[in-house]
Amino acid sequence: MLITPLQFLLILLAVTAMAAVAQWMIRQRQVRRLRRLAAERKMHFSAADRFKLAARIAPLIPIPGAAAVRVADLIYGVEREHYRYVFATEYTTGVLRTKTGVRRIATYREPRTPGGAEPSRELVFAPESLSLLGQYEHLLTQQAENPA
């Protein structure tokens, strides 16, 4: 059985559409889980970098030459006199043809008042061995136990 070019095109379009719908459903499920996790901790969730954190954390990434830093899936809230952020940080490492994309969950805090306490110059990463949601939970639990 031969298929015509038009049939082949329609099959490819259908497969592409199904893959896009599947990806969208997976993403929506992930966002719902992160929103629920944030609500449980009395924090807020944003899928985008609404506070422009990428520029502030780029110098703190412990990998020399990390580039194209991006922040997504941000859980944030107030912690005493600081703002606490837990987020997915994405960046590339390597040069020229050996660039590799990295996605890790990290936490960072900064003072609520501009002239207040010194911001934490530390970017703490979750263990990579945990699942994505497990990494968020680990950092949020660690932050609750050691808020300083």
MISE-122294 format. One record per atom (N, C-alpha, C, O): atom name; residue number from 1; x, y, z. Coordinates in pm, 1 decimal. Layout:
N
CA NUM X Y Z
...
//
This chain:
148
N 1 84.0 -117.7 0.0
CA 1 0.0 0.0 0.0
C 1 88.8 124.5 0.0
O 1 172.1 143.0 88.8
N 2 70.2 206.0 -97.3
CA 2 142.8 331.8 -106.9
C 2 55.9 444.4 -53.5
O 2 -66.4 443.9 -67.3
N 3 123.2 540.9 8.0
CA 3 48.6 658.3 51.9
C 3 91.8 776.7 -32.5
O 3 206.7 786.8 -75.5
N 4 -1.6 864.2 -54.5
CA 4 27.8 982.0 -135.8
C 4 104.1 1083.5 -51.3
O 4 102.6 1075.1 71.5
N 5 169.9 1178.0 -114.8
CA 5 238.1 1283.1 -38.9
C 5 142.7 1360.4 51.9
O 5 181.0 1399.2 162.2
N 6 20.4 1383.1 7.9
CA 6 -77.7 1454.5 89.8
C 6 -112.4 1372.7 214.9
O 6 -122.2 1427.7 324.6
N 7 -130.9 1240.8 198.0
CA 7 -160.2 1155.6 313.0
C 7 -42.6 1154.2 411.0
O 7 -61.7 1158.5 532.5
N 8 78.5 1148.1 356.5
CA 8 198.9 1149.6 440.7
C 8 206.5 1280.0 520.4
O 8 236.7 1278.7 639.8
N 9 179.1 1392.0 453.9
CA 9 178.8 1522.0 521.2
C 9 75.1 1525.3 632.8
O 9 103.3 1573.1 742.6
N 10 -44.5 1474.7 605.0
CA 10 -150.7 1474.3 706.5
C 10 -113.5 1385.2 825.7
O 10 -143.6 1418.6 940.3
N 11 -48.8 1273.2 798.6
CA 11 -4.8 1185.2 907.1
C 11 99.3 1257.2 993.3
O 11 91.5 1253.9 1116.1
N 12 195.9 1321.8 929.1
CA 12 297.9 1394.9 1003.8
C 12 237.2 1508.0 1086.1
O 12 276.5 1529.9 1200.7
N 13 141.7 1579.5 1027.8
CA 13 75.2 1687.2 1102.0
C 13 -0.9 1631.9 1221.8
O 13 0.9 1691.8 1329.2
N 14 -68.0 1517.9 1204.3
CA 14 -143.5 1457.5 1314.0
C 14 -49.4 1412.1 1426.3
O 14 -78.3 1434.2 1543.9
N 15 62.3 1349.3 1390.6
CA 15 159.0 1304.6 1491.3
C 15 218.4 1425.1 1564.7
O 15 234.0 1421.4 1686.7
N 16 251.2 1530.6 1492.2
CA 16 305.7 1651.9 1554.1
C 16 203.7 1715.0 1648.3
O 16 238.9 1758.3 1758.1
N 17 78.3 1720.2 1606.2
CA 17 -26.7 1777.7 1691.2
C 17 -44.9 1694.6 1818.1
O 17 -61.9 1750.3 1926.5
N 18 -41.4 1561.5 1805.3
CA 18 -56.2 1476.4 1924.0
C 18 61.4 1495.2 2019.5
O 18 42.4 1497.5 2141.1
N 19 181.5 1508.5 1966.2
CA 19 297.7 1531.0 2051.6
C 19 287.1 1665.5 2122.7
O 19 321.1 1676.2 2240.5
N 20 240.3 1767.9 2052.2
CA 20 224.6 1900.3 2113.2
C 20 120.3 1897.3 2224.4
O 20 140.1 1958.1 2329.6
N 21 10.6 1827.9 2202.1
CA 21 -94.0 1817.2 2304.9
C 21 -41.5 1740.1 2425.4
O 21 -67.4 1778.5 2539.5
N 22 31.6 1632.2 2401.2
CA 22 88.0 1554.6 2512.3
C 22 185.0 1639.7 2593.2
O 22 181.8 1636.0 2716.2
N 23 270.7 1715.9 2527.0
CA 23 366.0 1803.1 2596.5
C 23 292.7 1909.8 2676.9
O 23 331.6 1939.8 2789.8
N 24 187.9 1966.9 2620.3
CA 24 109.4 2069.5 2689.5
C 24 44.6 2010.8 2815.3
O 24 42.3 2075.3 2920.2
N 25 -7.7 1889.0 2804.5
CA 25 -72.1 1825.6 2919.7
C 25 28.8 1796.0 3030.6
O 25 -0.9 1815.0 3148.6
N 26 146.4 1750.2 2993.2
CA 26 251.4 1723.8 3092.4
C 26 291.3 1853.0 3162.7
O 26 307.9 1855.8 3284.7
N 27 306.4 1958.4 3085.7
CA 27 345.2 2088.9 3144.2
C 27 237.0 2140.5 3238.6
O 27 268.9 2190.8 3346.4
N 28 109.8 2129.1 3200.6
CA 28 1.4 2176.7 3286.4
C 28 -4.0 2098.3 3417.5
O 28 -32.1 2154.8 3523.2
N 29 22.7 1969.7 3409.8
CA 29 25.7 1887.5 3531.0
C 29 139.2 1932.0 3623.0
O 29 121.3 1941.0 3744.5
N 30 255.2 1959.8 3565.0
CA 30 370.4 2006.1 3642.8
C 30 339.7 2141.2 3709.0
O 30 371.6 2161.7 3826.1
N 31 278.5 2232.0 3634.6
CA 31 244.1 2364.2 3689.7
C 31 144.1 2350.1 3803.9
O 31 156.7 2417.9 3905.8
N 32 44.5 2262.3 3787.9
CA 32 -53.1 2240.0 3897.1
C 32 15.7 2188.4 4023.2
O 32 -15.4 2232.7 4133.7
N 33 108.5 2095.5 4007.0
CA 33 181.4 2042.5 4122.6
C 33 262.9 2151.5 4191.9
O 33 264.4 2159.8 4314.8
N 34 330.2 2234.6 4113.4
CA 34 411.4 2341.1 4172.5
C 34 323.7 2446.1 4241.1
O 34 359.2 2496.3 4347.8
N 35 210.3 2479.3 4181.2
CA 35 116.3 2573.1 4245.5
C 35 67.1 2517.4 4379.1
O 35 60.2 2589.1 4478.9
N 36 33.5 2389.5 4379.2
CA 36 -14.1 2325.8 4503.1
C 36 95.5 2325.3 4609.4
O 36 68.8 2353.2 4726.3
N 37 218.4 2293.7 4569.3
CA 37 331.6 2294.4 4662.4
C 37 352.5 2434.1 4720.3
O 37 374.9 2448.7 4840.5
N 38 345.4 2536.1 4636.1
CA 38 360.4 2673.7 4683.1
C 38 248.5 2709.6 4780.8
O 38 274.2 2771.2 4884.3
N 39 126.3 2672.3 4749.4
CA 39 13.0 2704.2 4836.9
C 39 27.2 2634.1 4971.9
O 39 -6.4 2692.1 5075.2
N 40 76.6 2510.2 4972.2
CA 40 97.2 2437.4 5097.8
C 40 196.1 2510.2 5188.3
O 40 184.0 2505.2 5310.7
N 41 292.9 2577.2 5128.8
CA 41 396.5 2649.5 5204.7
C 41 361.3 2796.8 5225.2
O 41 442.8 2874.7 5274.6
N 42 239.3 2833.8 5186.7
CA 42 193.5 2973.6 5195.9
C 42 286.4 3066.3 5117.0
O 42 324.7 3174.0 5162.7
N 43 320.7 3019.5 4996.9
CA 43 405.9 3096.3 4906.8
C 43 330.2 3113.9 4775.2
O 43 215.7 3070.7 4762.8
N 44 393.3 3176.3 4678.7
CA 44 331.0 3203.7 4549.5
C 44 409.6 3134.5 4438.8
O 44 526.4 3099.6 4456.0
N 45 343.0 3115.3 4324.3
CA 45 406.7 3050.6 4210.4
C 45 394.9 3138.1 4086.8
O 45 292.1 3202.0 4064.2
N 46 499.9 3140.6 4007.7
CA 46 499.3 3207.2 3877.6
C 46 579.2 3120.7 3780.8
O 46 690.9 3079.5 3812.0
N 47 523.3 3093.4 3665.4
CA 47 593.4 3011.8 3566.0
C 47 707.3 3090.7 3501.4
O 47 800.6 3031.4 3447.2
N 48 700.3 3222.6 3506.7
CA 48 801.8 3307.6 3443.8
C 48 887.7 3376.8 3549.4
O 48 855.9 3374.6 3668.3
N 49 995.0 3436.9 3505.0
CA 49 1087.8 3509.7 3593.1
C 49 1036.6 3651.7 3612.4
O 49 1092.0 3746.0 3555.9
N 50 932.7 3667.3 3690.9
CA 50 869.7 3798.9 3706.2
C 50 955.3 3899.4 3782.3
O 50 928.9 4019.5 3775.6
N 51 1057.5 3853.0 3854.9
CA 51 1143.6 3943.4 3931.3
C 51 1280.3 3963.5 3867.3
O 51 1369.0 4022.9 3928.7
N 52 1298.4 3915.6 3746.8
CA 52 1425.9 3929.3 3672.8
C 52 1543.3 3877.3 3755.4
O 52 1645.9 3944.0 3768.4
N 53 1526.7 3758.0 3810.6
CA 53 1630.1 3696.7 3893.2
C 53 1749.5 3647.1 3812.7
O 53 1860.4 3639.9 3865.7
N 54 1729.3 3613.2 3687.5
CA 54 1836.8 3553.4 3607.7
C 54 1962.9 3639.5 3608.7
O 54 2073.5 3587.1 3622.7
N 55 1947.5 3769.1 3594.2
CA 55 2064.6 3858.6 3592.6
C 55 2133.4 3862.6 3729.0
O 55 2255.4 3877.7 3736.0
N 56 2056.3 3849.2 3838.1
CA 56 2115.2 3855.3 3971.9
C 56 2184.5 3725.3 4010.7
O 56 2282.8 3727.2 4084.7
N 57 2134.5 3613.6 3961.7
CA 57 2195.8 3486.5 4002.7
C 57 2305.3 3439.4 3907.9
O 57 2384.4 3352.4 3944.5
N 58 2311.9 3493.8 3789.2
CA 58 2413.0 3449.2 3691.2
C 58 2554.9 3450.6 3748.6
O 58 2628.0 3353.5 3729.3
N 59 2596.9 3557.4 3818.9
CA 59 2732.5 3555.4 3873.8
C 59 2752.8 3454.8 3988.3
O 59 2866.3 3424.3 4024.8
N 60 2643.0 3403.9 4044.3
CA 60 2652.1 3313.0 4158.5
C 60 2658.7 3166.2 4118.7
O 60 2684.0 3080.5 4203.4
N 61 2636.7 3136.3 3992.8
CA 61 2641.2 2996.8 3948.0
C 61 2784.7 2948.1 3959.4
O 61 2875.9 3011.2 3906.1
N 62 2806.0 2835.4 4028.9
CA 62 2942.7 2790.2 4058.0
C 62 3015.9 2725.6 3940.8
O 62 3121.3 2665.2 3960.8
N 63 2963.9 2736.6 3821.7
CA 63 3027.3 2679.6 3702.7
C 63 3091.1 2793.6 3623.3
O 63 3019.5 2882.4 3577.1
N 64 3222.6 2793.8 3606.2
CA 64 3284.9 2899.5 3525.7
C 64 3234.1 2893.4 3381.9
O 64 3229.0 2786.2 3321.5
N 65 3197.6 3006.2 3329.2
CA 65 3153.0 3013.4 3190.9
C 65 3008.2 2977.6 3168.5
O 65 2966.7 2960.4 3053.9
N 66 2929.2 2965.5 3274.7
CA 66 2786.3 2938.0 3256.0
C 66 2724.4 3055.5 3181.7
O 66 2746.7 3171.4 3216.7
N 67 2647.2 3024.4 3079.6
CA 67 2591.1 3130.3 2995.6
C 67 2442.3 3104.3 2969.6
O 67 2389.7 2998.0 3002.5
N 68 2377.3 3201.9 2910.9
CA 68 2235.1 3193.8 2875.6
C 68 2151.6 3152.3 2997.0
O 68 2069.8 3060.7 2988.7
N 69 2172.9 3219.8 3107.9
CA 69 2104.3 3185.9 3232.9
C 69 1958.1 3226.4 3222.0
O 69 1925.4 3336.2 3176.7
N 70 1871.9 3136.7 3263.8
CA 70 1727.6 3158.7 3258.2
C 70 1664.6 3104.2 3385.7
O 70 1708.7 3001.9 3438.2
N 71 1561.6 3172.0 3435.8
CA 71 1489.6 3127.8 3555.4
C 71 1345.3 3100.6 3515.8
O 71 1284.7 3178.2 3441.9
N 72 1290.3 2989.4 3565.5
CA 72 1151.0 2953.1 3537.2
C 72 1092.3 2881.2 3657.5
O 72 1164.8 2842.8 3749.2
N 73 961.7 2863.2 3656.9
CA 73 890.3 2789.6 3761.5
C 73 931.3 2836.1 3900.7
O 73 986.0 2760.1 3980.6
N 74 903.5 2961.6 3926.6
CA 74 946.5 3031.1 4047.7
C 74 843.8 3018.1 4159.6
O 74 726.7 3051.6 4141.4
N 75 887.7 2969.5 4274.9
CA 75 808.1 2971.4 4397.9
C 75 873.3 3075.4 4487.4
O 75 993.9 3070.0 4511.6
N 76 794.8 3169.8 4536.6
CA 76 852.5 3279.5 4613.9
C 76 763.0 3317.9 4731.0
O 76 642.2 3294.5 4730.1
N 77 826.7 3378.0 4832.2
CA 77 752.7 3423.1 4948.5
C 77 842.1 3500.3 5043.4
O 77 961.8 3516.3 5019.4
N 78 782.6 3547.5 5151.0
CA 78 854.1 3626.1 5250.9
C 78 902.5 3533.4 5361.8
O 78 829.7 3446.3 5409.5
N 79 1026.7 3555.0 5400.7
CA 79 1089.1 3478.6 5508.7
C 79 1153.7 3580.4 5602.8
O 79 1264.0 3628.4 5576.9
N 80 1084.8 3612.4 5710.9
CA 80 1128.4 3717.0 5804.2
C 80 1157.9 3846.2 5729.2
O 80 1066.8 3905.2 5671.0
N 81 1284.2 3891.9 5729.2
CA 81 1316.6 4018.6 5661.2
C 81 1373.0 3996.0 5520.9
O 81 1434.2 4085.8 5463.0
N 82 1352.1 3875.1 5466.1
CA 82 1402.9 3842.2 5332.4
C 82 1292.2 3790.5 5241.1
O 82 1187.5 3745.5 5287.6
N 83 1316.9 3797.7 5111.8
CA 83 1236.7 3727.7 5013.2
C 83 1308.9 3597.2 4982.0
O 83 1430.6 3596.7 4963.6
N 84 1236.0 3487.6 4976.0
CA 84 1293.2 3357.2 4942.3
C 84 1241.0 3316.7 4805.0
O 84 1121.4 3327.1 4777.6
N 85 1330.9 3270.6 4719.4
CA 85 1296.7 3224.9 4585.5
C 85 1346.0 3081.4 4568.3
O 85 1460.3 3050.7 4602.3
N 86 1262.6 2995.7 4517.2
CA 86 1301.0 2859.4 4479.3
C 86 1257.1 2844.2 4334.0
O 86 1140.7 2867.4 4301.4
N 87 1349.3 2805.4 4247.3
CA 87 1321.1 2810.9 4103.9
C 87 1405.2 2711.6 4025.1
O 87 1502.7 2656.0 4075.5
N 88 1365.4 2691.2 3902.1
CA 88 1444.4 2611.9 3807.9
C 88 1538.2 2708.1 3737.3
O 88 1493.7 2806.1 3677.5
N 89 1665.9 2681.1 3743.8
CA 89 1762.2 2763.9 3672.1
C 89 1816.0 2682.2 3555.1
O 89 1852.6 2565.7 3570.3
N 90 1819.9 2744.4 3440.5
CA 90 1868.2 2679.2 3319.2
C 90 1983.8 2760.4 3265.2
O 90 1976.7 2883.1 3258.0
N 91 2090.3 2692.0 3227.2
CA 91 2206.6 2760.2 3171.0
C 91 2284.8 2662.9 3084.5
O 91 2261.8 2542.1 3088.7
N 92 2376.7 2716.0 3006.9
CA 92 2461.4 2631.3 2924.4
C 92 2603.3 2636.0 2978.0
O 92 2646.8 2735.8 3035.4
N 93 2674.4 2526.1 2958.0
CA 93 2815.7 2519.6 2994.3
C 93 2893.1 2473.6 2872.0
O 93 2836.6 2415.4 2779.4
N 94 3020.9 2499.9 2872.7
CA 94 3104.4 2458.9 2760.8
C 94 3123.4 2570.3 2660.6
O 94 3063.7 2677.3 2671.8
N 95 3207.4 2543.4 2563.0
CA 95 3234.3 2642.8 2460.1
C 95 3214.9 2581.4 2322.4
O 95 3229.4 2460.7 2302.9
N 96 3182.6 2666.0 2229.7
CA 96 3164.0 2628.0 2090.0
C 96 3077.3 2503.8 2073.4
O 96 2960.1 2506.7 2110.8
N 97 3129.7 2396.8 2019.5
CA 97 3047.6 2279.9 1985.7
C 97 3013.1 2192.2 2105.5
O 97 2926.4 2105.5 2095.1
N 98 3078.2 2212.9 2216.8
CA 98 3055.7 2125.7 2332.4
C 98 2958.0 2184.6 2433.6
O 98 2959.6 2144.5 2550.0
N 99 2873.4 2277.9 2392.7
CA 99 2778.6 2337.9 2486.8
C 99 2677.0 2234.2 2532.4
O 99 2627.5 2153.0 2454.3
N 100 2647.9 2240.4 2661.9
CA 100 2552.6 2148.3 2722.6
C 100 2452.9 2228.6 2803.9
O 100 2491.8 2317.1 2880.2
N 101 2325.4 2198.9 2788.6
CA 101 2222.0 2264.4 2866.7
C 101 2206.2 2197.5 3002.1
O 101 2208.2 2074.8 3012.2
N 102 2190.6 2278.1 3105.7
CA 102 2175.5 2227.5 3242.5
C 102 2048.9 2289.3 3301.5
O 102 2023.8 2408.7 3285.4
N 103 1970.0 2207.2 3369.6
CA 103 1851.2 2256.9 3440.7
C 103 1858.9 2202.9 3582.2
O 103 1858.6 2081.7 3604.1
N 104 1866.0 2295.5 3679.2
CA 104 1874.2 2256.7 3820.4
C 104 1780.8 2344.1 3902.2
O 104 1753.3 2458.8 3866.8
N 105 1732.7 2288.1 4011.8
CA 105 1646.1 2362.2 4102.8
C 105 1735.1 2424.7 4209.4
O 105 1821.0 2358.5 4267.6
N 106 1712.7 2553.7 4233.7
CA 106 1797.3 2627.0 4327.7
C 106 1712.0 2718.2 4415.0
O 106 1594.9 2742.9 4386.2
N 107 1773.2 2767.6 4522.3
CA 107 1708.1 2865.9 4608.3
C 107 1803.6 2982.5 4631.3
O 107 1925.7 2967.0 4630.2
N 108 1744.1 3099.5 4652.0
CA 108 1818.8 3223.3 4670.6
C 108 1732.4 3314.6 4756.4
O 108 1609.6 3309.4 4748.4
N 109 1795.1 3397.8 4838.1
CA 109 1717.0 3495.3 4916.1
C 109 1783.4 3630.9 4910.9
O 109 1904.6 3642.4 4892.1
N 110 1700.8 3734.8 4928.3
CA 110 1751.1 3871.6 4929.4
C 110 1667.0 3953.8 5026.3
O 110 1553.9 3916.3 5057.0
N 111 1721.2 4066.2 5075.3
CA 111 1649.3 4145.9 5176.0
C 111 1523.9 4210.7 5117.8
O 111 1517.4 4241.7 4998.8
N 112 1424.4 4230.4 5205.0
CA 112 1299.3 4294.5 5163.1
C 112 1316.6 4443.8 5143.9
O 112 1251.4 4502.8 5057.7
N 113 1404.2 4506.8 5223.3
CA 113 1424.3 4651.1 5212.7
C 113 1553.9 4678.7 5137.7
O 113 1652.7 4608.4 5158.7
N 114 1555.8 4779.8 5050.6
CA 114 1675.5 4807.7 4970.4
C 114 1801.7 4830.8 5053.3
O 114 1909.1 4785.6 5013.7
N 115 1792.1 4898.3 5164.9
CA 115 1910.1 4924.7 5247.6
C 115 1923.8 4826.4 5361.3
O 115 2004.9 4846.9 5451.6
N 116 1845.0 4718.9 5358.2
CA 116 1841.2 4623.1 5469.0
C 116 1961.5 4531.6 5472.3
O 116 2071.0 4566.4 5428.1
N 117 1938.0 4416.2 5525.1
CA 117 2045.4 4317.3 5540.4
C 117 2107.7 4282.7 5405.8
O 117 2045.1 4295.6 5300.6
N 118 2229.2 4239.8 5412.3
CA 118 2303.3 4200.0 5291.4
C 118 2235.5 4078.6 5227.2
O 118 2200.5 3984.2 5298.0
N 119 2216.3 4078.9 5095.1
CA 119 2156.0 3961.6 5031.6
C 119 2245.8 3838.7 5045.4
O 119 2368.3 3849.2 5050.8
N 120 2182.7 3724.9 5050.9
CA 120 2258.8 3600.0 5055.5
C 120 2329.6 3585.7 4921.6
O 120 2264.6 3577.7 4817.4
N 121 2458.0 3582.6 4923.8
CA 121 2535.0 3568.0 4799.9
C 121 2556.6 3420.9 4769.7
O 121 2657.7 3381.3 4711.6
N 122 2459.5 3341.1 4810.4
CA 122 2472.4 3198.1 4793.5
C 122 2352.0 3144.7 4716.8
O 122 2236.6 3173.9 4748.5
N 123 2382.5 3067.7 4617.7
CA 123 2281.1 2999.3 4539.5
C 123 2291.5 2852.8 4578.6
O 123 2393.1 2788.7 4551.7
N 124 2187.6 2799.1 4641.9
CA 124 2191.4 2661.9 4691.5
C 124 2113.0 2573.7 4594.6
O 124 1996.9 2600.8 4563.8
N 125 2178.3 2468.0 4547.2
CA 125 2114.8 2376.0 4453.0
C 125 2065.6 2251.7 4524.9
O 125 2125.9 2207.0 4622.5
N 126 1956.2 2196.6 4476.2
CA 126 1902.3 2071.0 4529.4
C 126 1980.7 1953.9 4471.9
O 126 2041.1 1966.0 4365.3
N 127 1980.2 1841.4 4541.0
CA 127 2048.3 1722.3 4487.2
C 127 1983.9 1679.5 4355.1
O 127 1861.5 1671.8 4344.7
N 128 2065.6 1652.5 4256.6
CA 128 2014.9 1614.3 4124.3
C 128 1951.9 1476.0 4123.3
O 128 1878.7 1442.3 4030.2
N 129 1978.9 1396.0 4224.7
CA 129 1926.3 1259.3 4228.6
C 129 1775.1 1255.8 4255.1
O 129 1710.5 1154.1 4230.1
N 130 1718.9 1365.3 4305.1
CA 130 1575.9 1371.4 4334.1
C 130 1497.1 1405.4 4208.4
O 130 1551.8 1459.0 4112.0
N 131 1367.6 1373.5 4210.4
CA 131 1279.4 1413.5 4100.7
C 131 1265.5 1565.5 4102.7
O 131 1306.2 1630.8 4198.9
N 132 1208.9 1620.7 3997.8
CA 132 1192.5 1765.8 3989.7
C 132 1112.4 1818.6 4109.6
O 132 1155.4 1912.3 4176.9
N 133 997.7 1758.8 4135.6
CA 133 916.1 1801.9 4249.7
C 133 988.0 1773.4 4381.0
O 133 977.2 1851.6 4475.4
N 134 1060.3 1663.9 4388.1
CA 134 1137.8 1630.4 4507.5
C 134 1245.3 1733.6 4536.3
O 134 1273.9 1762.9 4652.4
N 135 1306.0 1789.7 4430.2
CA 135 1407.1 1893.5 4448.9
C 135 1344.9 2019.4 4508.9
O 135 1402.4 2080.5 4599.0
N 136 1227.3 2058.2 4458.9
CA 136 1157.7 2173.9 4516.9
C 136 1125.3 2147.5 4664.0
O 136 1150.7 2232.0 4749.8
N 137 1069.1 2029.8 4692.4
CA 137 1032.5 1996.4 4830.3
C 137 1154.6 1995.2 4921.5
O 137 1148.0 2043.1 5034.7
N 138 1265.4 1941.1 4873.1
CA 138 1388.3 1936.9 4952.8
C 138 1433.2 2078.4 4990.8
O 138 1462.9 2104.8 5107.3
N 139 1437.9 2168.1 4894.0
CA 139 1483.6 2304.5 4922.9
C 139 1385.5 2379.5 5012.3
O 139 1427.7 2455.5 5099.5
N 140 1256.1 2359.4 4992.3
CA 140 1157.4 2426.6 5076.6
C 140 1161.4 2373.2 5219.2
O 140 1146.2 2450.0 5314.2
N 141 1181.5 2243.5 5235.4
CA 141 1192.7 2184.6 5369.4
C 141 1319.9 2231.2 5436.8
O 141 1318.1 2268.1 5554.3
N 142 1430.9 2230.1 5363.8
CA 142 1559.7 2273.7 5417.4
C 142 1550.0 2420.3 5460.4
O 142 1601.2 2457.2 5566.1
N 143 1485.9 2502.4 5380.8
CA 143 1469.7 2644.7 5411.5
C 143 1382.5 2662.5 5535.0
O 143 1408.7 2751.5 5615.9
N 144 1279.1 2579.8 5551.5
CA 144 1191.3 2591.0 5669.0
C 144 1267.1 2550.6 5796.7
O 144 1245.9 2608.2 5903.3
N 145 1355.9 2450.6 5783.8
CA 145 1431.5 2405.0 5900.1
C 145 1546.0 2499.1 5935.0
O 145 1578.6 2515.8 6052.5
N 146 1607.5 2561.0 5833.6
CA 146 1722.7 2650.8 5854.4
C 146 1695.8 2785.0 5786.6
O 146 1758.5 2814.5 5684.9
N 147 1605.5 2866.8 5838.8
CA 147 1570.1 2991.5 5771.4
C 147 1680.8 3096.3 5768.6
O 147 1671.5 3191.1 5690.7
N 148 1781.7 3083.8 5847.7
CA 148 1887.4 3185.5 5853.2
C 148 1975.2 3173.2 5736.7
O 148 2070.5 3249.8 5722.8
//
